[in-house]
């Protein structure tokens, strides 16, 4: 299972990199450095890439530096979020907490929480929805899972990397 997960994560990560490379027209040996000054990458209509699917994975490497997270100023890692019928994201929402969410087209949300985020340390997160469960991994180690169902039908939501809209904030 772990081997399949790692292989799937590599495939999804590679696909996401190729997508972002073509969207952002990235150059070889460049990287993104999010320094909290208007940093984000937007992929318009990215929800169309996962619409109708019950096999979705979102992975990212993060090195959070903000130990003073509080409502409503959360730090979004990556994902799609409209808080109505299309959520698939990870967000730093407490000083040591990560919320990962899948919200289906019926507006039902499913959340998994990691209470052990480390500030100033590189960590790899993988959020996996397989049609019946939403599971979160940190550094390849299981964190949490919950029963989940449905799919996202909305095809016009933007994927955010390095930020996440939160209401009016």
Buried (B, 14 or more C-beta within 10 A) or exposed (E): EEEEBEEBBEEBBEEBEEBBEEBBEBEEEEEEEBEEEEEBBEBEEBBEBBBEEBEBBBBBEBEBEBEEBEEEEBBBBBBBBBEEBBBBBBBBBBEBBBBBBBBBBEEEBBBBBBEEBEBEEEBBBBBBBBEEBBBBBBEEEEBBBBEBBBBBEBBEBBBBBBBBBBEEE
